[in-house]
Structures are given as structure tokens and as C-alpha cells.
Amino acid sequence: MKKILLISLVFITLHSCVIDASNDPVVGCTDQLAINYNSLATINDNNCDFSSDIVFYMDANAAIFLDQQNVNQLTFYVNSFNIGSQYNNNGFIFSLEDPGCNDPYFLTQTINWSMTQSSSIVWEAIDESGYVWYSSSEVISPNECLNIRLTTKMIKEFHNMSQ
């Protein structure tokens, strides 16, 4: 009987020491648009990470114009990082409509950033000799496919402003 009483007393003591953690706050990213969103978080740690895709392409007039200017390679940069190049193989590839971000014929890049829901980027189109054909900035939002189209009008207006 003493053993049962002693075992019962030990069990009650140990059971009363169990901590219920269900009411403890969970710290994490509470923004549902973030790639590191924590659905269990009750306190935002302001450390959310976001992502967006960008696709670069030319319209038909820009492709023809750059070909006439004897451009053989056009390299795109985002925030000074080389994203990739499009090549003039008997003409640049162009699109009449916004391509999808997974279109294999055009340059695509995933951009990551932290803290705020939107971010701005600076992009440039530079040829093989280092000549800057266009430079601009864009605001990107999480989980979007941002289509950046290079047109002849943009190129000509850029060069009129930069002269």
C-alpha cells in the first residue's frame, strides 16, 4: 500500500510540473506573402523574406533597331549583377506579348529581399562594348511575375535624356 501511495505521489508531483507551452508566444514572420511565413507565429519578428520573378524581353521594333545598330549581345543587369544576355543570331528574339516568367526564350531571374513587402531594383541593358542602351528602376512586389519590356521608344527617350 505504501508503494502505491508513493508511486501515486510521485506521479502527481511529476504531472503537476508539466509546463503547458500552448500559451507561449511564437516569434516568426506573420506576413502571408513572405516565403518564410510562419502560420504559428503570434509575434512578428520583422524578419520576413520575399521573392519575385522578373523576365526581360524586347518588342519587335527594339529587336530590329538593335540589330540595325550592329549590337550582337545585350546583357541585362539588376542592381549591378549580371542576369544574363540575349544574342543576335540573325536577329534578336522578341515577343509581341508579355512572356511568362518561365519562358525559356527570355531572361528570367528570381529576386529576393527582406523586411518590406516591396522593393525597388535598378536594371540596365548593356551591349558587348559596354554601351548602356537603357537604364531604369522598377518596384517589385512579392510573388509576381514582373515583365520588363525594352522598346525602341524607351531606348531613344533614354538617350535623348542622357545627352
FENCORNOR-V390133 format. One record per pair of residues at least 12 apart in sequence whose ideal C-beta (glycine too) atoms are under 8 Angstrom apart, sorted by the first residue. I is the first residue (numbers start at 0). J is the second residue. If there is no record, write none. Layout:
I/J
I/J
This chain:
24/41
24/42
25/37
25/39
25/40
25/41
25/42
26/40
26/41
26/42
26/44
27/39
27/40
27/42
27/43
27/44
28/40
28/43
28/44
28/46
28/47
28/48
29/41
29/42
29/43
29/47
30/43
30/47
30/116
32/49
32/116
32/141
32/142
33/47
33/48
33/49
33/141
34/48
34/49
34/50
34/111
35/47
35/48
45/114
46/113
46/114
47/113
47/114
48/111
48/112
48/113
49/111
49/112
49/113
49/115
49/116
49/118
49/141
49/142
50/109
50/110
50/111
50/141
50/142
51/109
51/110
51/118
51/139
51/140
51/141
51/142
51/143
51/144
51/145
52/100
52/107
52/108
52/109
52/110
52/143
52/144
52/145
53/77
53/82
53/100
53/107
53/108
53/109
53/110
53/120
53/122
53/137
53/139
53/144
53/145
53/147
54/97
54/98
54/99
54/100
54/102
54/105
54/106
54/107
54/144
54/145
54/146
54/147
55/75
55/82
55/85
55/105
55/106
55/107
55/122
55/124
55/147
55/149
56/92
56/93
56/94
56/97
56/98
56/105
56/106
56/146
56/147
56/148
56/149
57/73
57/85
57/91
57/92
57/93
57/94
57/148
57/149
57/150
58/93
58/94
58/95
58/148
58/149
58/150
58/151
59/93
59/95
60/150
60/151
60/152
61/91
61/93
61/149
61/150
61/151
61/153
61/154
62/90
62/91
62/92
62/93
63/90
63/151
64/151
64/154
65/87
65/91
65/126
65/132
65/154
66/87
66/90
66/91
70/87
70/126
70/127
70/132
71/86
71/87
71/126
71/127
72/84
72/85
72/86
72/87
72/126
72/127
73/85
73/87
73/91
73/124
73/125
73/126
73/132
74/124
74/125
74/126
74/127
75/106
75/122
75/123
75/124
76/122
76/123
76/125
77/108
77/110
77/120
77/121
77/122
78/120
78/121
79/121
82/106
82/108
83/106
83/108
84/106
85/105
85/106
92/104
92/105
97/146
97/148
98/146
99/144
100/144
110/139
116/140
116/141
117/138
117/139
117/140
117/141
118/138
118/139
119/136
119/137
119/138
119/139
120/136
120/137
120/139
121/134
121/135
121/136
122/134
122/135
122/136
122/137
122/147
124/149
132/149
132/154
132/157
133/149
133/153
133/154
133/157
134/157
135/153
135/157
